[in-house]
Amino acid sequence: MRTLIIGCGYVGEALGQRLIALGHTVTGVRRESADNDRLAKLGIRPLNLDITQSDSLDALAEPFDHVVVAVSSSRGGREAHQRVFGAGIANVCAWLKTHTARSVVFISSTSVYRQTEGEWVDEKSHTAMDTATSKTLRNAEDQIASVVSPVTILRSSGIYGPGRGYLFQQFMKGAATIAGTGERFLNMVHRDDLVEAIIRSLDGNGGTFNITDDEPVSQLDFFEWLSEKIKRPLPPFTPEPDPSTRKRGITNKRVSNKQFKEALGFEYTHPTFREGLETELRKQL
């Protein structure tokens, strides 16, 4: 099987390694060449191009059985996000129209759900376009769904794992704070579970699914668990941040993963943040 990963970063590298172990030949697209040697050592053929540039994907002339679109704005601001998921995805869609693959998987985000009352949301819940980023992301989903079939859209919650996890890293550095009363829910997924969900989707029938672990957790409960686990005091409480200062705004919801688990018989290796962070704690303590 020939698999193309457009956006071969934190998730894409781990995905590439798993696919190679399963017998795939993997090409990984990145904008910069700085990590080409590392990708090559992992067995991933690196290819450097900028999807936001018109005709850049013309370099991908060979056929692929599977295409995984896992792009990100590399922690850039709103403008970078709009370039990648606006012009970038438009260019990817134009390329997909002329390059048939058995399956296409697009990694989206649960940030398309804008609920703020701590309610449960699933794939049928309302998705708003009240921020530039959520609007751009929903448009990107619609564009890809309109040009290829079948396509699987995986709405990932906050990704953590080896070397990654903002609140966890902040806590370990002694720089974490608890926003407001700490009641706002966090929805997370371990990188390796997202990778396995992508692999499972390659032979699926398409659809839109939430990929998140089994237990949304309040920010306060998250930090209380960490504090108890390593015997450190809770972070200080601070006022809730201004939503206008955050790229994706501020939401408060609990995201359900039931549909993907039932449709594909999927089970999470890290069903809650506890299983995932136990490994990271052992590395750092």
Backbone bond lengths (Angstrom), bond angles and torsions (degrees), N, CA, C in turn:
res aa  C-N    CA-C-N  psi(-1)  N-CA   C-N-CA  omega(-1)  CA-C   N-CA-C  phi
1 M - - - 1.454 - - 1.529 110.37 -
2 R 1.295 116.79 137.44 1.458 122.58 177.61 1.533 108.01 -106.10
3 T 1.319 116.13 118.12 1.462 120.79 -176.36 1.514 110.51 -120.56
4 L 1.311 115.37 133.47 1.462 123.07 178.16 1.520 108.82 -108.47
5 I 1.331 116.09 128.48 1.459 121.72 175.46 1.522 107.33 -112.27
6 I 1.325 116.75 109.38 1.461 121.33 177.71 1.529 107.46 -92.76
7 G 1.316 114.67 106.58 1.457 120.88 -173.13 1.514 109.00 102.95
8 C 1.328 116.31 65.09 1.468 121.12 -173.37 1.524 109.67 -92.36
9 G 1.329 115.49 70.22 1.457 122.09 -179.46 1.516 111.73 -104.16
10 Y 1.327 116.10 -134.22 1.463 121.53 -174.62 1.527 111.95 -57.47
11 V 1.309 117.10 -49.43 1.462 120.80 178.20 1.523 110.79 -76.80
12 G 1.332 116.85 -42.25 1.456 120.65 -175.96 1.514 114.27 -61.61
13 E 1.321 116.64 -37.65 1.470 119.22 178.34 1.523 111.22 -63.84
14 A 1.334 116.31 -46.26 1.461 119.81 179.08 1.526 110.66 -64.49
15 L 1.326 116.59 -38.54 1.461 120.72 177.06 1.523 110.63 -63.00
16 G 1.331 115.82 -45.20 1.460 119.89 179.57 1.515 112.52 -57.70
17 Q 1.321 116.98 -42.87 1.462 120.68 179.30 1.526 111.48 -62.61
18 R 1.333 116.25 -43.23 1.466 119.79 179.74 1.527 110.77 -65.22
19 L 1.326 117.40 -40.71 1.456 120.35 -179.02 1.528 111.24 -67.02
20 I 1.313 116.49 -39.55 1.469 119.67 177.72 1.526 110.03 -61.44
21 A 1.336 116.50 -40.96 1.461 120.56 177.35 1.519 111.71 -62.50
22 L 1.333 116.57 -25.89 1.463 121.87 178.61 1.522 112.63 -89.78
23 G 1.342 116.88 2.04 1.454 120.86 175.94 1.513 116.22 99.29
24 H 1.327 117.83 8.13 1.458 120.95 179.18 1.530 110.94 -82.03
25 T 1.317 115.41 151.98 1.460 122.37 165.19 1.521 106.74 -96.45
26 V 1.331 117.14 123.77 1.460 120.71 -169.06 1.527 111.15 -118.08
27 T 1.330 115.29 130.89 1.465 122.94 171.03 1.524 107.70 -111.41
28 G 1.326 116.21 129.61 1.453 120.51 -178.44 1.518 111.45 -116.41
29 V 1.331 116.81 122.71 1.461 122.36 -178.72 1.527 109.80 -94.21
30 R 1.309 115.50 127.03 1.462 122.23 172.17 1.520 108.29 -135.30
31 R 1.328 115.95 154.61 1.459 119.39 -179.48 1.522 111.29 -73.47
32 E 1.336 116.21 -43.30 1.457 121.02 -176.18 1.523 110.80 -101.12
33 S 1.330 115.86 156.84 1.468 121.51 -177.27 1.525 113.34 -96.46
34 A 1.333 117.37 0.92 1.468 120.16 -173.39 1.524 112.85 -59.21
35 D 1.332 117.87 -31.01 1.464 120.68 -176.19 1.522 113.23 -103.36
36 N 1.320 116.91 14.70 1.460 119.33 -177.72 1.519 113.28 -60.08
37 D 1.330 116.78 -41.36 1.464 119.59 -178.99 1.522 111.11 -63.11
38 R 1.338 116.19 -40.92 1.468 118.45 179.88 1.523 110.70 -65.61
39 L 1.332 117.44 -43.19 1.457 119.90 178.41 1.526 111.02 -60.47
40 A 1.334 116.34 -43.22 1.462 120.39 -179.10 1.527 110.99 -62.79
41 K 1.333 117.20 -38.93 1.461 120.51 178.28 1.520 111.84 -65.72
42 L 1.328 116.18 -28.05 1.461 120.59 177.58 1.520 111.99 -80.38
43 G 1.336 115.56 -8.29 1.461 120.08 -179.27 1.512 114.23 95.18
44 I 1.341 116.78 5.52 1.457 122.28 179.94 1.526 109.13 -93.99
45 R 1.331 116.85 128.35 1.466 119.46 178.40 1.525 108.76 -77.50
46 P 1.331 118.26 114.60 1.466 119.75 -177.80 1.519 112.18 -80.75
47 L 1.332 114.64 143.65 1.455 120.90 175.03 1.521 107.43 -141.12
48 N 1.326 116.02 125.44 1.464 120.60 -175.48 1.517 111.20 -103.13
49 L 1.318 114.94 120.20 1.464 121.31 172.96 1.519 109.04 -159.18
50 D 1.316 115.04 159.10 1.451 122.88 -177.57 1.523 108.33 -107.80
51 I 1.326 117.21 108.04 1.463 119.93 -174.30 1.523 112.47 -66.42
52 T 1.332 118.03 -15.96 1.466 119.40 179.38 1.518 111.98 -78.30
53 Q 1.338 116.77 -9.52 1.454 121.46 178.77 1.528 110.65 -93.51
54 S 1.310 116.89 129.21 1.454 121.90 -178.88 1.528 111.01 -57.05
55 D 1.321 116.49 136.46 1.471 124.84 176.98 1.526 113.27 70.64
56 S 1.336 118.96 6.50 1.458 119.79 -178.69 1.524 111.74 -64.60
57 L 1.326 116.79 -30.20 1.463 120.05 -177.65 1.517 113.18 -78.13
58 D 1.325 116.98 -1.43 1.461 119.70 176.07 1.522 111.26 -60.94
59 A 1.331 116.91 -20.71 1.464 120.45 178.29 1.529 111.75 -68.02
60 L 1.340 116.83 -15.14 1.463 121.39 179.90 1.524 109.14 -94.52
61 A 1.304 114.98 77.45 1.461 119.72 -174.96 1.517 112.71 -89.03
62 E 1.328 118.37 -25.03 1.462 120.93 -175.92 1.525 111.65 -75.94
63 P 1.316 118.25 157.43 1.466 120.81 178.23 1.529 111.26 -79.35
64 F 1.325 116.62 150.69 1.463 122.41 176.50 1.516 109.00 -130.41
65 D 1.327 115.48 142.89 1.456 120.28 177.17 1.529 110.98 -77.30
66 H 1.322 116.29 -38.66 1.456 121.50 -178.13 1.523 109.50 -132.47
67 V 1.324 115.70 143.01 1.466 121.48 176.15 1.529 108.07 -127.76
68 V 1.322 115.77 126.18 1.461 121.88 176.50 1.523 107.81 -115.15
69 V 1.327 116.61 121.72 1.461 121.69 179.20 1.527 107.50 -102.78
70 A 1.333 115.64 105.55 1.464 121.59 -174.52 1.530 110.04 -126.55
71 V 1.315 115.85 44.68 1.461 120.64 -174.85 1.527 110.72 -75.73
72 S 1.323 115.12 159.32 1.457 121.27 174.06 1.519 108.35 -145.78
73 S 1.322 115.38 167.68 1.466 119.51 178.01 1.516 111.40 -92.54
74 S 1.338 116.76 15.57 1.468 122.41 175.34 1.521 112.33 52.08
75 R 1.330 115.65 44.79 1.466 122.60 178.22 1.521 112.75 62.92
76 G 1.318 115.88 19.31 1.455 119.22 175.83 1.514 110.86 -75.79
77 G 1.317 116.76 177.54 1.453 121.84 -178.31 1.514 112.80 -82.82
78 R 1.336 115.13 -162.63 1.459 120.59 -177.13 1.522 112.16 -60.76
79 E 1.340 117.47 -40.66 1.467 120.15 -177.90 1.522 111.16 -64.18
80 A 1.334 116.60 -42.61 1.467 119.91 178.42 1.518 110.33 -64.05
81 H 1.329 117.12 -40.50 1.457 121.48 178.70 1.527 110.45 -61.11
82 Q 1.320 116.61 -43.54 1.465 120.11 -179.30 1.521 112.17 -68.31
83 R 1.333 117.18 -35.29 1.469 119.45 177.18 1.521 110.81 -63.86
84 V 1.330 116.05 -47.00 1.462 120.06 -175.86 1.520 111.47 -68.78
85 F 1.337 116.64 -50.28 1.458 120.05 -174.85 1.531 113.30 -88.97
86 G 1.317 116.40 -6.23 1.453 121.09 173.85 1.515 110.35 -98.85
87 A 1.343 116.50 -86.27 1.465 120.52 -179.18 1.526 111.74 -61.37
88 G 1.340 116.54 -38.91 1.465 119.84 -177.91 1.519 112.16 -62.20
89 I 1.322 117.19 -49.70 1.464 120.10 -179.75 1.526 110.98 -67.84
90 A 1.335 117.95 -34.00 1.470 120.11 175.59 1.524 110.12 -59.64
91 N 1.337 116.77 -41.34 1.463 120.33 178.55 1.522 111.44 -67.78
92 V 1.325 117.21 -39.32 1.465 120.54 176.99 1.525 110.03 -62.29
93 C 1.321 116.55 -41.99 1.469 120.49 179.76 1.528 111.54 -63.73
94 A 1.323 116.15 -40.89 1.461 119.68 177.98 1.521 110.32 -61.04
95 W 1.318 117.07 -39.71 1.467 121.23 178.15 1.523 111.07 -67.92
96 L 1.340 116.74 -42.10 1.466 120.51 -178.79 1.526 112.12 -62.49
97 K 1.326 116.80 -29.19 1.468 119.72 179.94 1.524 112.14 -61.65
98 T 1.319 116.45 -26.34 1.460 120.23 -176.43 1.525 112.97 -111.91
99 H 1.316 117.58 4.27 1.464 121.52 -178.94 1.532 108.70 -132.47
100 T 1.314 116.12 98.40 1.461 121.44 -175.85 1.520 110.60 -76.00
101 A 1.331 116.03 131.56 1.465 122.08 175.10 1.516 108.81 -125.89
102 R 1.322 116.34 155.58 1.468 120.19 178.44 1.527 111.06 -63.93
103 S 1.334 115.81 -35.76 1.459 119.18 -179.90 1.515 109.99 -152.20
104 V 1.330 115.04 151.06 1.460 122.48 175.97 1.527 107.59 -130.95
105 V 1.322 116.21 132.48 1.467 122.07 177.45 1.521 108.22 -122.21
106 F 1.315 115.91 127.83 1.464 121.79 178.98 1.523 108.86 -114.95
107 I 1.340 115.98 125.71 1.458 120.80 179.10 1.518 108.73 -89.94
108 S 1.312 115.88 109.69 1.451 122.94 177.36 1.532 108.30 -104.03
109 S 1.322 117.07 -154.64 1.463 120.37 -174.57 1.522 110.60 -146.23
110 T 1.321 115.44 148.01 1.465 120.19 174.87 1.524 111.38 -71.89
111 S 1.333 117.36 -0.26 1.464 119.75 175.42 1.527 111.78 -68.46
112 V 1.339 117.82 -8.71 1.466 119.38 175.30 1.527 110.87 -70.02
113 Y 1.330 116.85 -18.34 1.464 120.35 175.11 1.523 108.07 -88.27
114 R 1.321 116.71 124.90 1.460 120.54 -173.28 1.533 112.87 -109.87
115 Q 1.319 117.63 17.52 1.455 120.71 -177.42 1.538 110.63 -63.81
116 T 1.327 115.75 149.54 1.474 120.24 -171.65 1.525 114.29 -131.46
117 E 1.337 118.25 5.00 1.467 120.40 -175.32 1.531 112.71 -107.65
118 G 1.307 117.54 14.57 1.464 120.31 179.79 1.518 113.71 77.05
119 E 1.339 117.23 14.19 1.456 120.67 -177.21 1.532 111.78 -76.65
120 W 1.343 115.04 158.41 1.457 120.38 174.27 1.526 109.65 -75.15
121 V 1.333 116.42 139.71 1.458 120.96 175.38 1.521 109.12 -128.34
122 D 1.325 114.93 147.57 1.455 120.62 173.79 1.524 108.54 -132.84
123 E 1.325 116.50 -170.62 1.460 120.39 -173.62 1.522 113.37 -65.63
124 K 1.324 117.61 -16.42 1.458 121.15 178.16 1.525 112.48 -92.58
125 S 1.327 116.88 -5.55 1.460 120.56 -178.08 1.521 111.23 -70.22
126 H 1.316 114.50 157.64 1.464 120.55 -179.01 1.522 110.87 -62.83
127 T 1.317 116.40 133.99 1.466 121.90 171.54 1.521 107.31 -113.07
128 A 1.313 115.48 125.58 1.464 120.27 -174.57 1.518 111.08 -98.13
129 M 1.306 115.06 164.59 1.459 121.72 175.66 1.525 108.56 -124.16
130 D 1.334 115.12 47.10 1.460 119.26 -174.23 1.518 113.42 -91.61
131 T 1.349 117.04 -3.87 1.458 120.52 172.16 1.521 108.16 -127.42
132 A 1.328 116.07 157.51 1.466 119.84 -179.37 1.521 111.11 -60.58
133 T 1.337 116.93 -37.87 1.461 119.46 -176.63 1.518 111.78 -71.95
134 S 1.342 117.52 -42.47 1.465 119.12 179.80 1.523 110.58 -66.99
135 K 1.318 117.55 -38.14 1.456 121.01 177.64 1.521 111.33 -63.42
136 T 1.328 116.63 -45.06 1.465 120.84 -179.76 1.518 110.61 -63.76
137 L 1.325 116.79 -40.81 1.456 120.41 -178.18 1.530 111.89 -68.55
138 R 1.324 117.73 -42.37 1.457 120.12 177.99 1.526 110.77 -64.91
139 N 1.327 116.93 -38.69 1.471 119.74 176.24 1.520 110.95 -62.96
140 A 1.344 116.59 -37.72 1.462 120.60 178.73 1.529 110.20 -64.17
141 E 1.331 117.47 -43.25 1.466 120.81 176.19 1.521 110.65 -57.23
142 D 1.330 115.44 -47.93 1.469 120.10 -177.10 1.522 111.67 -64.28
143 Q 1.336 116.37 -38.97 1.466 119.36 179.99 1.519 111.16 -62.26
144 I 1.312 116.54 -48.50 1.461 119.86 -178.06 1.521 110.74 -65.25
145 A 1.316 116.73 -41.53 1.465 119.98 179.69 1.523 112.31 -63.82
146 S 1.329 116.91 -25.66 1.462 120.35 -176.67 1.524 113.30 -84.22
147 V 1.345 117.80 -15.92 1.471 118.59 -174.56 1.523 113.48 -110.31
148 V 1.332 118.22 -16.31 1.466 119.42 -179.14 1.523 109.85 -134.12
149 S 1.337 114.93 151.29 1.453 121.44 176.12 1.528 108.40 -150.82
150 P 1.324 119.99 130.37 1.465 123.35 -2.52 1.527 111.28 -82.05
151 V 1.303 116.48 152.25 1.445 122.47 173.05 1.521 107.86 -128.92
152 T 1.316 115.65 138.47 1.461 121.03 176.40 1.525 108.40 -109.81
153 I 1.320 115.71 124.87 1.456 121.74 177.25 1.526 107.61 -105.82
154 L 1.316 116.13 117.87 1.461 121.52 179.60 1.519 108.66 -106.44
155 R 1.322 116.36 112.43 1.465 121.44 177.21 1.517 108.73 -87.89
156 S 1.317 114.94 101.67 1.458 120.78 -176.09 1.521 111.18 -86.87
157 S 1.329 115.48 140.36 1.457 119.49 170.62 1.528 108.53 -83.14
158 G 1.333 117.55 -169.22 1.458 121.17 -175.30 1.525 111.97 -61.05
159 I 1.311 116.81 124.63 1.463 122.32 -174.21 1.527 110.00 -89.38
160 Y 1.339 115.44 131.37 1.462 120.31 172.99 1.526 107.86 -133.66
161 G 1.327 115.85 170.51 1.452 120.14 -179.38 1.516 109.60 157.95
162 P 1.323 117.97 -157.66 1.465 120.66 -178.75 1.528 111.98 -54.59
163 G 1.333 116.22 117.09 1.456 120.98 178.30 1.505 115.32 72.64
164 R 1.323 118.76 7.83 1.459 121.50 -174.49 1.536 109.76 -137.91
165 G 1.320 114.95 145.80 1.466 121.57 -179.89 1.514 107.83 135.93
166 Y 1.329 116.53 93.61 1.467 120.96 -168.15 1.523 112.69 -58.28
167 L 1.319 118.34 -52.78 1.465 120.00 -176.20 1.521 111.44 -65.74
168 F 1.316 116.68 -38.75 1.464 120.17 177.07 1.522 111.13 -62.42
169 Q 1.327 116.73 -47.09 1.459 120.24 179.88 1.524 111.37 -63.45
170 Q 1.334 116.47 -39.94 1.460 119.94 178.04 1.520 110.60 -62.51
171 F 1.320 116.72 -41.65 1.462 120.34 179.24 1.526 110.74 -62.90
172 M 1.306 117.49 -45.06 1.459 121.11 -178.18 1.522 111.44 -65.09
173 K 1.334 117.50 -28.09 1.472 121.54 177.92 1.524 112.25 -86.66
174 G 1.332 116.84 -4.22 1.459 119.98 -177.99 1.512 113.02 76.27
175 A 1.347 117.27 21.54 1.465 121.07 -175.90 1.520 113.05 -113.97
176 A 1.337 117.86 6.78 1.470 120.33 -176.53 1.517 111.26 -77.65
177 T 1.328 115.25 153.69 1.465 122.33 171.82 1.521 108.04 -135.28
178 I 1.332 116.27 158.50 1.454 121.97 176.88 1.521 107.39 -106.28
179 A 1.336 116.19 119.80 1.462 121.16 -174.61 1.525 110.79 -79.64
180 G 1.323 116.59 128.52 1.457 121.24 177.91 1.513 111.01 62.69
181 T 1.338 115.74 -128.32 1.462 120.89 177.72 1.527 112.29 -91.72
182 G 1.317 117.75 -3.60 1.456 121.12 -178.85 1.508 113.95 80.54
183 E 1.352 117.54 12.72 1.460 120.85 -176.54 1.531 113.36 -83.97
184 R 1.327 117.05 -13.87 1.463 119.41 -177.06 1.527 109.63 -66.72
185 F 1.348 115.86 136.13 1.460 121.06 -175.66 1.525 112.11 -81.14
186 L 1.325 114.67 144.66 1.459 123.63 172.61 1.526 107.50 -107.40
187 N 1.326 115.96 136.04 1.464 121.97 174.83 1.524 107.16 -119.02
188 M 1.320 116.34 123.43 1.458 120.22 -172.12 1.521 111.58 -134.09
189 V 1.328 115.40 159.39 1.459 121.42 173.13 1.521 108.07 -146.22
190 H 1.321 115.70 137.72 1.460 120.10 176.85 1.521 109.09 -72.70
191 R 1.322 115.21 140.90 1.470 120.30 -179.10 1.523 112.30 -51.50
192 D 1.331 117.43 -42.55 1.459 119.70 -175.39 1.527 111.90 -68.92
193 D 1.332 117.94 -30.54 1.458 119.93 175.04 1.527 110.80 -70.60
194 L 1.330 117.14 -37.80 1.459 119.79 175.42 1.524 110.50 -63.00
195 V 1.323 116.82 -41.75 1.468 120.87 178.00 1.526 110.51 -58.92
196 E 1.319 117.19 -46.43 1.464 119.95 -179.63 1.523 111.50 -66.20
197 A 1.337 116.80 -34.33 1.470 119.77 176.94 1.527 110.82 -65.02
198 I 1.326 116.59 -38.87 1.464 120.33 177.02 1.522 110.28 -62.47
199 I 1.330 116.24 -47.13 1.465 120.32 -178.88 1.521 110.60 -60.72
200 R 1.332 116.35 -42.88 1.464 119.94 178.82 1.532 110.83 -61.91
201 S 1.324 116.45 -32.26 1.468 121.01 -176.97 1.518 113.19 -74.93
202 L 1.332 117.81 -20.10 1.456 120.32 -175.83 1.522 112.17 -61.08
203 D 1.310 116.82 -30.79 1.468 120.38 -179.80 1.519 111.62 -109.36
204 G 1.338 116.32 18.27 1.456 120.54 179.85 1.521 112.10 -86.77
205 N 1.316 114.80 -173.89 1.460 121.02 -177.36 1.522 112.76 -104.18
206 G 1.321 116.63 15.69 1.448 119.96 179.77 1.515 111.86 84.89
207 G 1.330 115.24 176.40 1.455 121.17 -179.43 1.510 110.99 128.01
208 T 1.311 115.80 175.84 1.459 122.41 179.23 1.521 108.69 -115.26
209 F 1.341 115.80 128.47 1.460 120.88 -174.70 1.526 111.35 -138.94
210 N 1.319 114.99 145.53 1.462 120.70 170.62 1.513 109.10 -84.89
211 I 1.329 115.85 134.61 1.464 121.09 175.45 1.523 107.14 -118.42
212 T 1.310 115.23 105.10 1.457 122.35 -176.80 1.519 107.34 -157.79
213 D 1.313 118.00 156.29 1.457 117.95 -176.07 1.524 111.67 -73.51
214 D 1.324 116.27 -177.29 1.460 121.17 -170.43 1.527 114.34 -77.15
215 E 1.328 117.63 -15.77 1.461 119.07 -169.56 1.528 113.47 -135.24
216 P 1.327 117.01 95.84 1.467 117.81 168.14 1.530 108.25 -59.16
217 V 1.331 116.23 142.78 1.466 119.76 -176.00 1.520 109.27 -132.55
218 S 1.321 115.99 140.74 1.459 118.08 176.62 1.520 109.28 -68.92
219 Q 1.312 115.17 152.99 1.460 119.79 179.04 1.530 110.84 -57.57
220 L 1.334 116.95 -40.02 1.462 120.68 179.75 1.522 111.04 -64.17
221 D 1.336 118.09 -46.51 1.463 120.75 179.55 1.523 111.40 -63.34
222 F 1.318 116.40 -36.43 1.463 121.00 178.37 1.526 110.39 -60.42
223 F 1.316 116.33 -50.01 1.460 119.66 -178.03 1.526 112.03 -72.53
224 E 1.333 117.53 -31.18 1.464 119.22 176.06 1.522 110.77 -63.84
225 W 1.337 116.30 -39.66 1.470 119.37 177.54 1.526 110.74 -63.73
226 L 1.320 116.63 -46.73 1.464 119.76 179.17 1.531 111.25 -61.77
227 S 1.322 116.62 -43.62 1.465 120.82 -178.93 1.510 111.32 -60.37
228 E 1.327 115.62 -44.59 1.461 119.79 179.09 1.521 111.12 -67.87
229 K 1.322 115.93 -37.45 1.459 120.25 -175.73 1.520 111.95 -64.40
230 I 1.317 117.12 -41.82 1.466 119.27 -175.50 1.531 112.57 -115.14
231 K 1.337 115.43 11.48 1.461 121.08 173.68 1.522 112.63 57.61
232 R 1.323 114.06 51.02 1.464 120.40 174.16 1.520 108.45 -122.19
233 P 1.333 117.41 153.89 1.474 119.19 179.68 1.517 111.70 -68.24
234 L 1.336 114.98 156.88 1.453 120.20 174.75 1.524 110.73 -61.18
235 P 1.334 117.78 149.14 1.471 120.08 172.47 1.527 109.58 -65.05
236 P 1.312 117.35 159.14 1.463 120.09 178.58 1.530 111.56 -71.03
237 F 1.329 115.77 154.07 1.457 121.74 174.88 1.526 109.14 -85.00
238 T 1.323 115.35 139.42 1.465 121.23 177.08 1.525 108.86 -133.91
239 P 1.335 118.67 161.74 1.470 120.11 177.91 1.529 111.45 -62.13
240 E 1.334 115.20 152.42 1.462 119.39 175.09 1.524 109.43 -58.74
241 P 1.347 117.97 138.37 1.465 119.86 179.01 1.521 111.65 -68.87
242 D 1.300 115.75 158.37 1.467 121.94 175.41 1.528 108.58 -70.61
243 P 1.347 118.58 119.77 1.469 119.94 -178.90 1.521 113.71 -54.87
244 S 1.328 117.42 -30.11 1.466 120.25 -177.31 1.518 112.67 -68.41
245 T 1.340 116.70 -15.42 1.466 119.93 -179.52 1.525 112.34 -89.80
246 R 1.322 116.93 -5.01 1.459 120.96 -175.81 1.515 110.17 -109.41
247 K 1.333 116.08 136.50 1.466 121.22 -174.87 1.519 111.95 -56.10
248 R 1.330 117.03 -41.34 1.463 120.29 -177.89 1.526 112.53 -105.05
249 G 1.318 117.08 11.96 1.450 119.25 -178.88 1.519 110.55 69.25
250 I 1.335 117.13 -162.48 1.460 122.26 -179.90 1.520 109.15 -127.72
251 T 1.311 116.19 127.43 1.459 120.96 175.59 1.518 109.00 -125.03
252 N 1.312 115.79 168.94 1.458 121.82 176.38 1.520 107.20 -148.00
253 K 1.338 115.64 99.57 1.452 119.98 -176.86 1.523 108.67 -150.45
254 R 1.324 115.42 164.47 1.460 122.15 175.00 1.524 107.80 -116.33
255 V 1.318 116.19 118.39 1.465 121.10 -172.25 1.527 110.25 -95.41
256 S 1.332 115.07 128.61 1.465 121.49 -179.83 1.530 111.18 -86.77
257 N 1.339 115.94 139.31 1.471 120.99 175.55 1.522 111.77 -108.54
258 K 1.321 116.90 11.63 1.461 121.96 -171.04 1.525 112.88 -60.11
259 Q 1.332 117.58 -40.06 1.461 119.91 -172.86 1.520 112.38 -63.90
260 F 1.326 117.59 -45.38 1.466 120.39 -179.00 1.528 110.27 -66.91
261 K 1.321 117.04 -40.96 1.462 120.38 -179.77 1.522 111.02 -61.92
262 E 1.324 116.43 -41.61 1.462 119.43 -178.52 1.525 112.11 -75.23
263 A 1.341 117.18 -38.75 1.461 120.34 -176.22 1.520 112.25 -70.47
264 L 1.341 116.58 -36.32 1.463 119.34 -175.37 1.518 113.41 -117.59
265 G 1.314 118.31 7.96 1.454 120.75 179.62 1.513 112.76 60.97
266 F 1.330 115.53 37.59 1.466 120.88 -172.72 1.520 110.97 -89.67
267 E 1.330 116.26 137.21 1.457 121.71 174.37 1.529 109.36 -124.22
268 Y 1.304 116.23 138.24 1.455 121.73 -178.19 1.523 111.19 -82.47
269 T 1.317 115.69 133.13 1.463 120.51 173.61 1.522 110.35 -70.03
270 H 1.336 115.74 -31.71 1.461 122.47 178.03 1.537 106.93 -119.03
271 P 1.342 117.53 80.37 1.461 120.15 -174.09 1.522 114.61 -67.24
272 T 1.331 117.57 -19.84 1.462 121.29 172.83 1.519 108.62 -138.39
273 F 1.329 116.25 171.01 1.461 120.68 179.07 1.519 111.79 -63.00
274 R 1.333 117.14 -24.27 1.467 120.33 -176.39 1.519 111.36 -63.16
275 E 1.331 117.19 -48.36 1.465 120.34 179.58 1.525 110.73 -61.95
276 G 1.322 116.50 -40.02 1.458 119.49 -178.72 1.505 113.17 -68.87
277 L 1.335 116.88 -40.13 1.464 119.75 -175.62 1.523 113.08 -82.89
278 E 1.320 117.69 -18.83 1.464 119.36 175.13 1.523 109.82 -55.85
279 T 1.335 116.54 -44.38 1.466 120.16 -179.93 1.515 111.24 -63.69
280 E 1.341 117.13 -43.41 1.461 120.58 -178.86 1.520 110.94 -66.69
281 L 1.331 117.60 -36.71 1.462 120.91 177.95 1.520 111.69 -64.76
282 R 1.313 116.10 -39.20 1.469 118.81 178.73 1.516 111.53 -62.74
283 K 1.332 116.93 -32.47 1.462 120.65 178.77 1.529 112.12 -70.29
284 Q 1.332 115.99 -33.52 1.470 120.15 -170.15 1.516 113.77 -99.24
285 L 1.312 118.10 -13.35 1.474 120.05 -177.31 1.513 111.97 -105.07
